[in-house]
Amino acid sequence: MPNLTDLSTIRDLCARHDFALSKGFGQNFIVNPGVCPKIVEAAGIDENWGVLEIGPGIGVLTKELALRAKKVVAVEVDKRLPPLLEETLAEFDNVEIVLQDILKVDIAGLIKEKFPGMPVAVCANLPYYITSPILMRLLEEKLPIRHITVMVQKEAAQRITAAPGSREAGAISYAVAYYAKPRLLFSVQPGSFYPPPKVTSAVIQLEVRQSPAVETADEAGFFRLIRAAFSQRRKTAANSVSGALGIPKAAVMSALEAAGLPATARPEQLTLEDFSRLQRQLAAAEA
């Protein structure tokens, strides 16, 4: 079994396959041998689980997943990587590489086909430049996934796991909390990667909810309202919502009052329940 966290092994592997790391794909391979086992341990994977991995790279995390899971399906967009993965994962018969873009592939169909009768988890070292689109697709499609354990940029991790109603929260915090129970597990320093990124990373876990955190009759409208509220973060929620959605400010103020919320509230001071009540009042006013 090749040591995939050893720099000389990585360089030799890449040289033999004429492979150069791509900034466009956000490729930073994990070279700290303690990181991947820690991620898999946190994910709680055992021989009963199916695991969907996104962006396996040269297979560092994939190998650790394959040692524990019943089956691992790794979705990779870089067409140059399969020959390297065939070599690094040759000893495993429970790993399948799917050469697709995770933002375009039929994830529901993939899970149904590859993981029949298995509890399913997502585990990945995500490319930082598309963290939010990937996470939101996994959550919005209401897939049969129990939990998502991923490494992302630490700043993004803090925003994603921030509690709605807290100062650190942003629109993504509310969207994630609606679908899942998020938590930040641990940080990973730049030196744990090759090449080292300029920022610190962190591993987060999202425990997917059986049903959304709050009830809403119009899910799309609910998230439009939240995005509008955060579109001008320094303004009050009333000003931001009015400007972004084209609703008269007086109508927004009346809806806030009817929802039992202060007219001067800033978006990050509101909870998911607050936004749900505000949406109902705005909808009632329009009816």
C-alpha positions in Angstrom: 0.0 0.0 0.0 1.6 3.3 -1.1 2.0 6.0 1.6 -0.1 8.6 0.0 0.8 11.3 2.7 4.5 11.0 1.8 5.7 13.9 -0.4 8.2 11.8 -2.3 5.5 9.2 -3.0 3.1 11.8 -4.2 5.7 13.5 -6.5 6.8 10.2 -7.9 3.1 9.2 -8.6 2.4 12.5 -10.3 5.6 12.4 -12.3 4.9 8.8 -13.6 1.4 9.8 -14.7 2.5 13.2 -16.0 0.0 14.8 -13.6 0.3 18.5 -12.5 -1.9 19.9 -9.7 -4.7 22.1 -10.9 -5.6 25.4 -9.2 -8.7 25.4 -11.3 -10.0 22.3 -9.5 -8.7 23.6 -6.2 -6.5 20.6 -5.7 -4.6 20.4 -2.3 -3.7 16.9 -1.3 -3.7 16.0 2.4 -0.2 15.0 3.6 -0.7 15.0 7.4 -1.2 11.3 8.1 -3.4 12.0 11.1 -6.1 14.0 9.4 -7.9 11.5 7.3 -8.3 8.8 10.0 -9.6 11.6 12.3 -12.2 12.6 9.6 -13.4 9.0 9.1 -13.6 8.4 12.9 -15.7 11.5 13.3 -18.0 10.4 10.5 -18.8 7.2 12.4 -18.4 5.0 9.3 -18.5 1.2 9.7 -18.9 -1.9 7.4 -22.6 -1.3 7.0 -22.3 2.2 5.4 -22.2 3.4 1.9 -20.1 6.6 1.5 -20.2 9.2 -1.2 -16.9 11.0 -1.6 -16.5 14.2 -3.6 -13.2 14.9 -5.2 -11.0 12.0 -4.1 -7.8 13.5 -5.5 -5.2 10.7 -5.3 -7.2 8.7 -2.8 -5.8 9.7 0.6 -9.2 10.0 2.3 -10.7 7.3 -0.1 -8.3 4.7 1.3 -9.3 5.4 4.9 -13.0 5.3 4.0 -12.6 2.0 2.1 -10.9 0.4 5.1 -14.1 0.9 7.1 -17.1 1.3 4.8 -19.1 -1.4 2.9 -18.8 0.7 -0.3 -17.3 4.0 -1.4 -18.3 5.8 -4.5 -16.0 8.7 -5.3 -17.2 11.4 -7.7 -14.3 13.1 -9.5 -14.4 15.8 -12.2 -10.8 15.7 -13.2 -10.4 13.3 -16.1 -6.7 13.0 -15.5 -7.0 11.3 -12.1 -8.6 7.8 -12.7 -5.2 6.2 -13.8 -3.6 7.5 -10.6 -6.6 6.2 -8.5 -6.5 2.8 -10.2 -2.9 2.5 -8.9 -3.4 4.0 -5.4 -6.6 2.1 -4.7 -5.8 -1.2 -6.5 -6.1 -3.3 -3.4 -9.7 -2.3 -2.7 -12.7 -3.9 -4.3 -15.3 -1.8 -2.5 -14.4 1.5 -4.3 -15.9 2.9 -7.5 -14.8 6.1 -9.2 -17.5 8.0 -11.1 -16.1 10.5 -13.5 -18.7 13.3 -13.2 -19.3 16.8 -12.0 -21.0 16.6 -8.6 -23.0 19.7 -9.4 -24.4 18.0 -12.6 -24.6 14.3 -11.8 -27.9 12.7 -10.7 -27.0 12.2 -7.1 -30.4 10.7 -6.1 -30.0 8.1 -8.9 -26.4 7.4 -8.0 -27.3 6.7 -4.3 -30.2 4.5 -5.3 -28.1 2.5 -7.7 -24.8 2.2 -5.7 -26.0 2.0 -2.1 -29.1 -0.3 -2.0 -30.2 -0.9 1.6 -27.3 1.0 3.1 -27.2 4.0 5.4 -25.4 6.7 3.4 -22.9 9.4 4.4 -21.0 12.0 2.5 -17.3 12.5 3.4 -15.0 14.8 1.5 -12.2 17.3 1.3 -14.2 19.8 -0.7 -12.7 22.3 -3.2 -13.0 25.6 -1.4 -14.3 27.6 -4.4 -17.5 25.5 -4.7 -18.2 24.6 -1.1 -21.5 26.3 -0.7 -23.0 25.1 -4.1 -22.1 21.5 -3.2 -23.5 21.6 0.3 -26.7 23.3 -0.7 -27.3 20.8 -3.5 -26.8 17.9 -1.1 -29.3 19.5 1.3 -31.9 21.0 -1.0 -32.5 17.8 -2.9 -33.5 16.0 0.3 -31.4 13.0 -0.5 -31.3 9.9 1.7 -28.1 11.0 3.4 -27.7 10.6 7.2 -24.8 13.1 7.6 -22.2 15.1 5.8 -18.6 15.3 7.1 -16.4 17.6 5.0 -13.3 19.7 5.2 -13.7 23.3 4.1 -12.0 26.7 4.5 -12.2 27.6 8.2 -13.8 30.9 7.6 -16.5 29.2 5.6 -16.8 26.5 8.3 -17.5 29.2 11.0 -20.1 30.8 8.8 -21.8 27.5 7.9 -22.0 26.3 11.5 -22.9 29.7 13.0 -26.2 29.6 14.9 -29.1 31.6 13.3 -29.6 34.7 15.5 -25.9 35.0 16.3 -23.6 37.8 15.1 -21.5 35.4 12.9 -24.5 34.1 11.0 -25.1 34.7 7.3 -27.7 33.5 4.8 -25.8 30.2 4.4 -26.0 29.6 8.2 -29.8 29.8 8.0 -30.1 27.6 5.0 -27.9 24.9 6.5 -29.6 25.0 9.9 -33.0 24.6 8.2 -31.9 21.3 6.7 -29.3 20.0 9.2 -27.7 20.3 12.6 -24.2 21.6 11.9 -21.1 21.5 14.1 -17.5 22.4 13.7 -15.3 19.5 14.6 -11.6 20.6 14.4 -9.2 22.8 12.5 -6.5 21.7 10.0 -3.4 23.8 9.5 -2.1 24.8 6.0 1.0 22.6 6.5 -1.2 19.5 6.4 -1.6 19.9 2.6 0.5 19.8 -0.5 0.7 22.4 -1.7 -0.2 24.3 1.5 -3.2 26.7 1.0 -3.0 30.2 2.3 -5.8 29.6 4.8 -6.6 27.3 7.7 -9.1 24.6 7.1 -11.7 23.0 9.3 -13.8 19.8 9.3 -17.5 20.2 9.9 -20.4 17.8 10.2 -24.0 18.3 9.2 -26.5 15.9 10.7 -29.3 15.9 8.1 -32.7 16.5 9.7 -35.6 14.1 9.1 -37.8 17.2 8.5 -36.9 20.9 8.3 -36.2 22.9 11.4 -39.3 25.2 10.8 -42.5 24.8 8.8 -43.0 27.0 5.8 -45.6 26.9 3.1 -43.3 28.3 0.5 -39.7 27.1 0.9 -38.3 29.0 -2.1 -40.0 32.2 -0.9 -38.6 31.6 2.6 -35.0 31.5 1.3 -35.6 34.5 -1.0 -36.7 36.4 2.1 -33.5 35.3 4.1 -31.2 36.2 1.1 -32.9 39.5 0.8 -32.5 40.3 4.5 -28.8 39.6 4.2 -28.3 41.4 0.9 -27.2 44.5 2.7 -25.9 43.3 6.0 -25.3 46.7 7.6 -28.9 47.7 7.1 -31.9 46.7 9.2 -33.8 43.7 8.0 -36.7 46.0 7.0 -34.6 48.1 4.7 -32.8 45.2 3.1 -36.0 43.2 2.5 -37.8 46.2 1.2 -35.0 47.1 -1.2 -34.2 43.6 -2.4 -37.8 42.3 -2.9 -39.4 45.6 -4.0 -41.9 45.6 -1.1 -42.9 49.0 0.4 -41.0 49.5 3.6 -44.2 50.3 5.4 -45.5 46.9 4.5 -42.4 45.2 5.8 -42.5 47.2 9.0 -46.2 46.2 9.5 -45.3 42.5 8.9 -42.4 42.7 11.4 -44.8 44.2 14.0 -47.4 41.5 13.3 -44.7 38.9 13.7 -43.8 40.3 17.1 -40.3 41.5 15.9 -38.6 44.8 16.5 -38.7 47.2 13.5 -35.0 47.9 14.0 -33.9 44.2 14.0 -30.9 43.4 11.9 -31.0 40.1 9.9 -28.5 38.2 12.0 -30.6 39.0 15.1 -33.5 37.0 13.7 -33.9 33.2 14.2 -35.3 30.7 11.7 -38.7 30.9 13.5 -38.6 34.7 13.3 -38.1 34.5 9.5 -40.9 32.0 9.2 -43.3 34.2 11.1 -42.2 37.2 9.0 -42.8 35.3 5.8 -46.3 34.3 6.9 -47.2 37.9 7.7 -45.8 39.2 4.4 -47.7 36.5 2.5 -50.9 37.4 4.4 -50.5 41.1 3.6 -50.2 40.2 -0.1 -53.2 37.9 -0.2 
